Amino acid sequence: MGKIGRNEQCPCGSGKKFKHCCLPKEQAGIVPTSPEAAFKISLVSEIEAIVKVAGDRKQKIRELGVFILLATESGDAWLLEITDSDAVQLARKGEALEIPIDENPETIEINWSHTFDLAGKEFELTAYSDQVKSVMENYPVKEISASIKRIKKKFPSEVLDRVHVDPAEHKQSA
């Protein structure tokens, strides 16, 4: 991955220019220096924020790269990945669940528990463990669909195709 320009948006997700955000901290040795490490920090902080919103029983949708973070008024929170329609629950009925992220210096691995589908006006989940399908009532399907369209419009298909790394391929290159 290339070097971050001083005038580019900071990869931590603050919305500030890199030179006014993490560059001084990086130069002082306070923050991670790789964009992957900065993205990991940003993803974890966004997960924590969406779990808090779910705990407050408010609905919110946040886009971050190829991810959609979703909080519902019923207190559920989900992390959705749009390229393979993967999903993992982050909160249930307002209670935070364990964040299922593993990382190493080259990759960030998320232990997905479900796939999701927007079938008509319903948000449908299928568990990887037993293939049981569940329809989630009162989920904001229209807003999730709009987020997916925005993300797909923002990233070229060749970029979206490279989101996933084949574990066998990764071990061979290491």
Summary of the structure (lengths in Angstrom):
residues: 174
radius of gyration: 17.1
end to end distance: 16.2
largest distance: 51.5
contacts: 473
relative contact order: 0.11
helix: 32%
strand: 28%
